[in-house]
């Protein structure tokens, strides 16, 4: 009998028992299954090996022994997953020791299987060869043949499942693009292959794994775990199982879903747009960056090559495959017009307009209700009324309230001009920008434009009412129509603001000192910027002021909450788009799709 076979099989049994001892847990949850599973399998393996060797190496037991050794890595892996799925956590060192034992026993079981193969077992071994001649492999027929075939298929399927799982963890992952956040680079249903070995893959349910052999540069497309989802034991179990099924069905079945049944956005495919040591800001679709060595914000020129702001401008042939066009070409032109008007806005002219509106409305109030002059009222609007859409919707009725309550006109005067002291203070301090950066300056300007538009609309309604104009006359008034059109442009821009702009990130500390993306962390965005919930955003909206520097600012709905992603959560980079065949190729080499 082969000495190598004896050593390999004995080592496998010993290591299985040792591995089982590491699975002992006394907590009443799923982790308690780990030890019985691994230990009883080890005992069965020991009994089968003992019977084989005590019989002097009976070839009839070789097949059973071979099959059990084939399942050693998979059964022990499942035991490890069971133990890690429980509520009690184990230390990194404990997990490391367990994984090392698993790796060694996997190697010894493979060696045992190698020596137990039919040809190798009988080759140059007269005893086994004679036994096989005496007991040749039987060719079954009928129902027995069918049953054996079914069992063989089940066996092959189970082994394939675990083999694929291990490949998926340590070598490559097949991934289906779930959204259009990376148009035109990727379309929904594109299948990509992600090579993972150099990205530091981890053993299931643990932090033990291969070291990360690579870093990432701006422009790299990466696949990473979504940091918006809770990272706990339960979610990791679900992710492991869903990944297994996903790979077995060749990306056709995805069990990684939310409680409502919708597909989880995990993992994500985005582009690295910020690297360690940078502080970022995005304004009017331009990404800016600065570092400690270069303290002035400068445009990241290469980002313009990846960012897709106007999907509707892509070629007609390409757009046939795009499910959602986030904004039309006309909407995009409106955004550009608002940004251009904001940049060209003169503070002197805006200040004069704010004061004109305030003074003129006070004059009208004094004409119609002079007894209502007084201190500015403080209960004109609720917080919800400060929301930009609600404000403009109330403009036709708000002027009546302001003319009919004590201090209403004075409230409007304070509301319209509250930004002026902030600007004058900043100017006196020698600042060229509010809070010293382009984003806060731009949002402050936008807030002023909205206020003057709203104030102008309220004033025009009051003027038309004072003139005794009918409702139909007011609806065709050119000045009022122009203000309403301007209001619609501002509402649209406010809705899309969080996709177009991003405040300074990471934010400065409380003393105003710049903070930078830490080492080993990255910032990612989707190329299709208006259709990408990425690291700029949270999954919940809240009302925030357009400018935090105006105490009477307009509000809008925001989901801006930028965050960076640790390298540990990056799974790898897409190396190949393999389906559909018409788009087969290497990502990053997308053909020109502009009209």
ABEGO torsion letter per residue (X at the ends): XBAAAAAAAAAAAAAAAAAAAAABBABBBAAAAAAAAAAAAAAAAAAAAAAAAAAGGBAAAAAAAAAAAAAAAAAAAAAAAAAAABABBBBAAAAAAAAAAAAAAAAAAAAAAAAABAAAAABGBAAAAAAAAABBBBBBBEAAAAAAAAAAAAAAAAAAAAAAAAAAAAABBBBBBABAAAOAABBBGBBBBBBAAAAGBBBBGBABBBBBABBBBBGBBBBBBBAABBBBAAAAAAAAAAAAAAAAAGGABBABBBAAGBBBBOBBBBBBABBBGBBBBBBGGBBBBBBAABABBBBBAAAAAABBABAAABBAAAAAABABBABBAAAAAAAAAAAAAAAABBAAAAAAAAAAAAAAAAAAAAAABAAABEBBBAAABBAAAABAAAAAAAAAAAAAAAAABBGAAAAAAAAAAAAAAAAAAAAAAGBABBGGBAAAAAAAAAAAAAAAAAAAAAAAAAAAAAAGBBAAAAAABAAAAAAAAAAAAAAAAAAAAAAABBBBOBBBBAAGBBBBBBBGBBBBBBABAAABBBAABBABBBBBBABAABAABBBBBBABBBBBBBAAABAEBBABBAOBAAABEBBGABBBABX
